[in-house]
Amino acid sequence: MSENKFKGNIRAVRVTPKQHLKVTFVDNETHGEKPANYTHPGVVGDRPVHKDLLKAFSALKGHAASWGELKRGPVDQKYIKIRDCNLDPELSQYEVVGFTYKGDGDTETVTLRVKRRLSKGGHYEFDLPSIRLRNKTVGGYEFSGNLVNDLNDCEIEVAEYMNGKFEDNGQLTLGLAVDDEGELQETQEEQSEL
C-alpha cells in the first residue's frame, strides 16, 4: 500500500448519503496522460467512511453553527474549543457533510456544506457563506485559526480514507473460501489448525 499513498491537494470533500466520500483534488504528480496539477473532478469512494473521519467532520459543526447562525443567540465558544457541540439540542439536527476550498494563500476561503434533518423525516443540505481562512481583518470569523486546524484534521482523515482506511461493514465473516467452480474450500487458517 505504501506506493499508492494519496498526495493530492484536496479542494472539496463531501460525505454522500450512502456514507461514502466524494473528493475533488489536484494531483501534484504526473500519471500517464494526466499532467501534474490535474484536478480530479470528484472521485467517489466505494466503501463507507471510517469513524475517525466522521469525528473530524463533527468538529466542524461548531464552526458551522457560529458562522451560519444555526442557533438562536451566540454559539458557546466551548463547542469550538472542545470540538464537540453534539450535546446542544438546538444543533442536534445539523451535521457538516462537506467543505469546498476556493482561492489560495491569503485569499483562500472555505464553504461548509450542512445537512439538516427534519423532524418529520428526510433532510436537506445547504452551503454556508464562504469563510476567509487567513482572516486578519476586523469583522471576520474570529475562530478562523481553529477552523484551519479542524480542516487540516479532516484532510488527514480524508487522505487515510483515500489510502484504504474505511469502516468495517460489521457483518460477520465465516472465513469461507470458494474455488473457481463455486465449491467451498478450507481457508488457510483452517488448514493450519489441522
N, C-alpha and C positions, 0 to 999 in steps of 0.2 A: 504494500500500500504506500510505501514511502515515496515511490517515484511518481505517484499521482496526487501529490499534495496540491490543494487548491491555493492558488496565488493571485486570484483576481482582485480587482478593486471594486468592491460592492457599491452599486449605485441605487438599487431598490430591492426590497425584500417584502414578501407577503406570505402569511400563513393562509393556505387555501381552506375552504370549508371542510375538505376531507383531511385536514391536519397534515398536509404535505407542504413543502416550501417552494415558492416561486422566487427565483433570484435573477436579477439583471446585474451583470457585472462586466467590467472592462478587463480583458485578458491582456496582461503585460508582456506575454511571450508570443512568439510566432509558432503556430501549429499548422503544418501543411499549407493549405491555401489561405488560411485565416491569418492576417498580419498581426503584428503586435499592436496593442491598443484597440483591438476589435471589441465592440460591445455586443455581448451575447444578450439577445432580446428576451429574457425571461425563461430561464431553464427551470422546469418543474421537476422536483424530486419525485421518486417513485416509492418512497417509504415515509412512514409517519415521523413527525418531528420528535426529538427527544425532550425529556422533562427539563433539562438544563436550558435548552433553547426557549421553551415556554416561560421559564422563570426569568430569563433575561428580558424577554418581551414584557413580562409582567412589571418589571422595574420601570418601564416607560409609562405606565398608567398614571403615576403621579404627575409626570410632566404633561401628559395629555389633559388631565383634569385641571391643572393650573393654567396652562396656556389656552385650552379650549373652553374654559369656564363651564365644565361639565357638572358643576355642583353649585348650589346656592351659597353665596358667600365665598370667602377665600379658602383655598385648599391648605390644610395644615402642612407646614414645611417638613414635619417629621416624615410624611409619606414619601417625600422625595429623598430625604437623607437616609431613611432606613430601607428605601427601595421597595416598599410594600404598602399598598393602600386598600388591600382586599377586605379589611375589617370595616371600612366605611360603607354603610348600607346605601348611601346615595350613589356610590361609584360601583356597586356590585354588578350592575347590568352592563358595564363598559369593559372593553378589552382592546388593547392595542394589537392589531393584526399585521401591521406593516409600516414601512417607512421608505421614503424616497429622498435621495440627495439631489441637489441642483447646485451648479456653480462649483467653485473650488477656492481654496485659500481663505482670505478674509471675507469673501462674498458667499461662501458656501452656506446653503440653507438645508433644512430637513423638513419634510412634511410627514406628519404621523397619520396613519390610517387607523380609524377607530371603528369597532363594531359595537353596536348597542343591541342587546337582547330585549325583546318586547315581552311584557307580562302575559300577553295572550298567545305567545309562541311566535316564532320567526325572529328575524333580526334585519337590521340594515347597517350599511357601512358608509362612512363619510371621511373626508380628509379635513384635517385642521389647517388653519392658515400656516404658512411656512414660518419656521423659526430660524433666525440667523444664528449660526453656531458659535462664531467667534465675535460675539457682540460686545463692544466696549462703549456703546452709546447709551445715553440716558433713555429710559422708556423701553428698552429691550427686555428680553427674557432673563430674569435675574438668576436663574439656575442653569444657564447655558453650559457652564463648566461641568456640572453634574450630568447634564444631558449628554454631552460629548463622551463622558466616561461610560454612561449606561449604553450608548450606541456602540461604543468600542466593545463592550462585553457581548452585545448582540452579534456583532460582526465575528467575534471569536467563535461563538456557538454556531453561527451560520457556516463558517469555514470548517468546523468539525463535522457538521452535517454533510457538507459537500465532500468531505474526506471519508464519509462512510458511517458516521455515528448516527444512529437512529433509535427510536423507541421500539422495543420488542412488542410484537402484537399480543403477547400474553396468552397465546394458545399453547396448550400442552403438546409437546412433540413426543412421539413414541420411539424415536431412534430407529425407524424402519427404513430400509433401503430397497429400492426397486431396480431390477436389472432391465436391460434393453427390451425384454419381452414382457415386461409388466409383472414379473414374478417377484415376490418378496424374498429378500436375501438377509442374511445376518449382517449387522453393522460391524465395523472393526472393533468396537468396544465389546460386543457380544463374543466375537471370535477370540479376543484376548483373554476373556474370562474363562474360556473352555480349556 
